[in-house]
Amino acid sequence: MKNAIQVHGLEKSYGSHIVLRGLDLQIETGEIFALLGVNGAGKTTTLECIEGLRKYDSGMVTVNGKMGIQLQSSSLPSYIKPMEAVKLFAKWNKAKIDFSMLDTLGIKEIERKQYIQLSTGQKRRLHLALALSGNPDIIFLDEPTAGLDVEGRLSLHDQIRKLKSQGKTIVLASHDMAEVEALSDRIAILNDGNIVFCGTALELTEKVGKKYIVHIKTQQGNNTFETDNIEDTLLSQLGELKHKGIGVLDIKVDRGTLEQHFIEMARRTEE
C-alpha cells in the first residue's frame, strides 16, 4: 500500500534543546494512525513539521495528498458566525459545502451564534468542520474530542470512522487512551524525540504483557494486584486468604489499558 506520509531522519532543535532525533515514520494511505507521547516528547513538533507549519533542521518529509488540519489550539475572529467561516473556507478551498458533515458535527445548532459565544466543545466541532471543508485526503486531528461531552465524542468517533471508510488517512494525536484504542489501526509512541514503538494495540499488548488488574474484596478490606498471569495470581492469593481464614466477598478482573502499556513502554525506555 502506498504511504500517505513518509518521514525519514527528521531532526529538530530549539537552541540547545534537541526535540526530534532522526525520527523515521511511515503512515499508510487509508489508515487511522495515532501518535502518542507525554508532554515534551516531541509529538506536536512532529505534527507541525509534517504539516509544514514548522521548519525542521534536517531530514525528509513526503506527503502524498491534500491535507486538512485541526490544530489543538486555534482561533477565529470573535464576531464571525460559524456558517460565515464555513462559507469562507469553502471558497478558499474551491469546494462545495458538505451539509451532511455539518449536520453530523452539530454546526447547524450553532450557526446563528458568534465565535466568541461558542463553548470549547462547539469551537472544536467548528474547527474540525473547517479542516474537512476542502475534502482533504489526509486529516490531522490534534486532541479532537477535548472539551466535548459524551454524545459529542461518540458522534465525532462515528465521523472519523466514516472518513476512514471513504479512504481518508487520519493522523490522530490524543491523550485519551480509550479513544486511541477504539479508533486506531496503528499506534506510534514517541519518547524523547524517538519512536519507541510502532504497531497495533494488540502488538503493543504482546510486547509489554497483558497487564491484568485483579481486585479482591475481603472481610478485612480491598486488595489490588497487577499481573500478566491471572491463574497463578488468583490461585496464590485465594490460597493465602483461605489459609488465613479470611473470607472473600468479591473478585474483579480488569484488562490492562493502553495507558498502562504506554506508561510501561515509557518506563522501559527510560531504564
N, C-alpha and C positions, 0 to 999 in steps of 0.2 A: 504493500500500500504506500502511496506517495506521502511524504512528510508534508504536513501543512506548515510546520515550523522546524527549522534546524539551527541549533546554536552550537558553535564549536570554539573552545578556548576563550570564552568570554571573561574578560578581566575588567574590574572597575575599582578605583580607589578614590577616597575623598581625603586629599592630603596624604598623610602617612597612614591613614586607616584603610586597610585592604578589605573590600566588601565581597568581591567575587574573585575566585582564584582559579581561572581557567576552566570555567563551567562548560560542560557538554550536555546537550539536551536535544531530544527529538520528540516531536508531537505529531501523531499520525492524523491524517485527514479523517474527519467524521467521529473522532473520539472526544469524550469528556475527560480532560486531563486536569488533575488537581495538583497545585503546588502548595506544599505546607512548609511552614518554618516559624520558629519562635520569633519574637520581636528582635530585630537586629541581625537576623540570619542572612538577609540579603534578598528576601522574597520580592518586596516592592521594587527594589533596584533592578532585579532581573526582569520583571514585567515591563518596567518603564524602558529598559534598553531594547527589549523585543518590540515594544510598541512604537519605538522611535521618539519617545518623549525625553530620553536622556542619552547623552553621548557616553560611549564606553571607551576604555583606554586601548584595548586590543581584542582581537577575536573576530568572529564572523557570525552574523545573524541573517538567516534567509527566511522570508515569509512568503508563502505561495497562496495568495488570495487577498481579498479585501477585508480590512479589519473594522470591527465595531468595538468600542471601548467604553466600559462603565468603570469610572475611577472610584476608588474608595472614598476620596474626598473631592467634591466638585460643587460648583455653584452656578446659578443663573442670575440675571438681573432681578432685583427684588420684586418688581411690579409686572413682570411678564406672566402671562397666563399659560398653563400647560399646553393648550392646543395651539397657541401662538408659537411656542417653542417647537412643537411637533411640526407645524407647517414650515417653519424657518429651516429646520434641519432637513426636512424632506426636499425643500427647494435646493439647499446646498448640495445634497446628495443626488439630485435629479432623480428622485424616486417617488413612487406613489405611496400614499399613506395607507398603512395596513390597519384598518379599523378593527378587525378581529383581534389582532395582537393588542391594540389599545384597550379593548373591552376586557381581555384576559387580565391585563395589568391594572385594571380599575381606573384608567385615565379619565373616562367619561364622568365618573363620580366627582372628579376634582377640577373639571375643565373650566369652571367659572371662577375658581379661586386664583389669587395671585401667588407667585412663588413664595413670597415671604410668609404667607399664611399656611403653607403646607407643613405637615408633620415630617419627621425624619423618614418614616416609612414611605410616605407619599412621595417625597423627593426622590427616594431610591427607586421607586417604581417608574417615576418620570425619567430619571437618568437612564434606566435600562431601556425604556421605550425609545429614547433618543439614540442610544447605542445601536438599536436594531433598525433605525429608520432608513438606513441605506442598503438594507438587505445584505449584510456582510457575510463572507464565507467563514471568517474566524472571529469569535466573540470572546473578549476578555471581560471577566466578571470578578471584580475585587470586592470581597465581602458583600455579595449581592443581597443577602437577606438581613443584614444588620438593620435593626430598628423595625422590622416587620413583625406583625402578630402571627399567630399560628396559621390562621386562614390565609394570610398573605404569603407566608413561606411555602405552604403547600401549593398554592396557585402558581407561585414562581417556579417551584420544582417541576410542576407539570409543563410550564412553558419551556423550561430548559430541556426536558425530555422531548418535547415537540420539536425544538430546534435541532436536536440530535437526529431525530427521525427524518428530518429534511436534509440531512447530510452535512450540517454545520459542524465546525470544530469549535469546541468550547474549552477555554482555559479558565479554570476556576481557582481563585485564591480565597481560602476561608479558614477561620479558626473553629468553625462548627464541625467537629469530627463526625457526628452522626450524618450531617449533610453530605460531607465528602464521601463517606462510606456508602450512602444510599445512591449517589449520583454518578460517581466517577468510574471510568473504565480502568484508568491507571493513576497512580499517585507517585509524586516525587517529593522526597523530604530533603529540604535544604538546611544545612547546618554549617555555620562558619564559612560561608562562601562556596561550599561544595555540595554536590548531590550525594547524599549518603545512602539513598535507596531510591529505586525507580521500578515500579511494578504494580501488580494488582493488590487489592486489600487482602486477598487470600494469600498471596505470596509474602506479604508483609507479616501476616499472622504466622505462617510457616517458618519465617526467618527468626522471629523473636519469641515464638512459643504461643500456645493457645490462650494463656492467661485467663484462667477461670478464677472467679472470686466466690469463695464459699462462706456463707453466713450461717452460723449455728446459734440458735437461741436456746438457752438452757434455763434451769430454775435459778441459776446464780448470775445470769446476765447474758450478754451477747459476745460472740467471738467471731472474728473475720480472718480468713486465711486466703492468701494468693497462691495459686498453684498451676502447674501445667498438666497435672495428673489428678483428676477428680477421684478416681477409685482409691488410690493409695492414701490420699489426704483424708477422704471420708472414713475409710476403714481405720486409719490410725487414730483420728480424733474421736470417732464414736467408740472405739475400743477403750481409749483412755478415759473418756467420760463414764462409760459403763463400769470400768474398774474402780473409779472413784465414787460410784453410786450417784452420779449427777444426772437427773432426768433431762431429756432433750424435748423441747417444746416445738421447735420448727427448724427446718433446713431450707435454705435458698441458695441456688447456684446461678451466678451471673456470668455470661460470656464476656471475656475481655473486650474492651472497646478499642477502636482505632486510636483514640487519645492515649490509652495506656501503652499501645505498641509504639506510638510516636515518642512518648517520654522514654521508653526503654531504648529505642534506637538512638535518641539524642544522648542518653546516658552512656551507652556503649561507645559512641563516637568520641565523647569527651575522655573516656577512660583510655 
